[in-house]
Amino acid sequence: MPKIETTGKLFYSLLGRTLNDSELEAIFPVAKAELDGHEGDLLKIELNDTNRPDLWSAAGIARLLKSYWGVETPLYDFFSTSEECFDSEGRELIVDASAKEVRPYSIGFAARGHVVSEDDLEALIQSQEKLCSNFGRKRKTIAMGIYRSDLIKYPVHYRGADPDATSFVPLGMDKKLTLREICTEHPKGKEYGPIVSDCRVFPYLHDDNGDTLSFPPVINSARIGAVEVGDENLFLELSGMDLRDLLLAASIMACDMSDMGFEILPVKVRLPEETEFGTEITVPYYYQEPVSCTLAQVHKTLGQKMSGEEAVAALKRMGIYAIYSDDTLYATVPEYRNDFLHPVDLVEDIMIGYGLGNFEPEMPQDFTVGRLSPAEELGRKVKDLMVGLGFQEMMYNYLGSKREYVDNMNFPQEKCIFISNPMSENYEVVRPSIIPSLLESESVSAHAPFPHKIFEVGKVAFLDSSDNSGTTTRNNVGFLASDSIMGFNDVSSLVNTLFYFLGKEYTLSALEGDGRFIEGRCAKLMIGEQEVGIFGEIHPQVLANWGSTMPTIACEIDLDLVMAN
C-alpha cells in the first residue's frame, strides 16, 4: 500500500488545525489511511486504498478531512472542458508524431504565485514519485517532470529523438551525455532507461530555443529541470501511454498545488492525431462523467434507511456535489477522482460520509450449517486410501517454471497457462499436472531409503476454450513410486485397488504420444467414454531431466470427473 511522509508543519497548515496522534488515528480512516509513525515533526501515513491516487499526498488527505469536517470544498475554477477552454496566453506544448512509436502522449500545465519552500519542494517531489511509481507503474505508463518556467521559451516541444545524436547535461551531473549514454551511465538511466532503450527513438522534451527540459521517463536537465527552494514559476509535464491517466494525474497535481497556494495556469497541448478529446486539449482538463445510483440501492447495499437529503449531505462531506430527484442520487465527480466505475462506488462514499459509527449493529438473521462439499469429501477419502496404501502426502505450490512443467516433462507448451507478468521465472506457469511436482521431490530424495511412495491431492489448471475464462481448474490426485523393480504391473495394481475402494468401474485404453511415459508401458483410465486419468512408467529421458536414476511409476486422476461419472 502507498505510504507518504510529510512534516507536521505542512500538513497542519493545509489542514487548518493541529491534531494530536489520537485525533489523527481517529479521523484517518475517513481517508482510508492510518498513522504509521510520528517522529519529531515527521508524520508517516499509510494509505489503504490503491484506487484513490488523489489521497497519496498531504494536500489530498487534508482536502478530504476538511470536507468531512464541513469546510467548504475549494472551487477549482482553472479546468477547461469540451465546452469551454481557457486562454493559455501562448503557453503551448506541441507533441510531434515521431513520439508515437515510443511514448505517444505528453501534457502539461503551469503554476505561479507561490514561493517554493523546502517543505513544498519535498511534498511536490513525493507526489511526483508516488503517482509515477504506483499509479504510473514505475514510470512505464506515467512519468512526470517539474521545471523552472522562467527559463522556458514556449512552445515546448515533445518528440522522438535520435538517442545517439541528442545530448544534454542531466540532473546530478556536470557533463553532456547522449540519451543512450544516460541509459548506461546515469543512476536514473540505469533504473528507468530500460523502459525505452529498445526503441528506435527516445522521448525528448525541449523548449522553442532548443534548450532541454528532460529525457522522459528518465531524468530532467540540470538547468531547466532543477527546481529549487525560492522558485515561484513552475511548469509541470507528464508523458505516458494513456491520455486519460495522464489527465487524471495532471488534475491531481494541479489541485494539490492550488491548495498549496499556487495559481494554476492552462497550457494548450497540440496532438498530432485525433483523440477522444480532440487534437487540442487545454490542461488542466475536466473529462469525468456524472454518476448516479438509486436510493433503494443505497438502502439495499448498506442495510440502513436514510433519506435522500441525508445521502446528499454524506456525499458533500466526501467532497462530492450531488442532488436527489425521483428516488435517484446524481453526483458530479470531483476533478481529481476517476474511481467511480459502478453505482456501488458512490454508495461507498455515502457510507463513509454518513459515518460508520451511525450504523446500528444487527445480529445475522440467516441460519446456515457448514458442511464439506462433495469434492472435499472425495478428496479426503482418497487421501485416506493413499495413506493406507503406504504413500506419504505432499503439498506443493500451484505456480512453477517452464523448465519444471514443460522442458523436463516433454510436455507441450501450448497446453500450459502462462502468467503474463510473473515476478520470477520460477512462478511463470500454472501447473497443468501434479506429476512434475512429485518428480521434483523425487529428484532430491536419492539419499532416502527406497522404495519412495508419495502423493498429493490438489488442483491443476489448463486451457479450455469452452469456458468463459478460457481455463479450467480441476481437483486431481497424483501419486508416484520409485524403486529398482517398479513397473507397469505395480502402478496398475495400485490403480485397481484405489478404484475398488472408490466403488468405480473403469477400463484401460492405449495412451500414445505422451512423452512423459514409456511408449507401450502406459495407459488411459476410462469411465465409460470419459478419460479420467493416466498412468505408466516414467520415460528415462524425463528421469534424466530431473536427475533421477531409479525406475519410477506415476499416475494422475481427475477426481472431479470421477465424481461426475
Secondary structure, DSSP 8 states (H G I E B T S, - for coil): --EEEEEHHHHHHHHTS---HHHHHHHGGGGTEEEEEEETTEEEEEE--TT-GGGSSHHHHHHHHHHHTT------TT-B-SS-----TT-EEEE-GGGTTT--EEEEEEEESS---HHHHHHHHHHHHHIIIIITTTTTSEEEEEEEGGG--SSEEEEEE-TTT-EE-BTT-SS-EEHHHHHHHSHHHHHHGGGTTTSSSEEEEE-TT--EEEETTTEEBSSTT---TT---EEEEEEES-HHHHHHHHHHHHHHHHHTT-EEE-EEEE-SS--TT-SEEEESB-----EEEEHHHHHHHH-----HHHHHHHHHHTT-EEEEETTEEEEE--TT-----SHHHHHHHHHHHH-GGGS--------------HHHHHHHHHHHHHHHTT-EE----SEE-HIIIIITTT--GGGSEE-SS-SSGGG-EE-S-SHHHHHHHHHT-TTS-S-EEEEEEEEEEEE-TTSTTSEEEEEEEEEEEE-TT--HHHHHHHHHHHHHHHT---EEEE--S-TTEEEEEEEEEEETTEEEEEEEEE-HHHHHHHT--S-EEEEEEEHHHHHH-
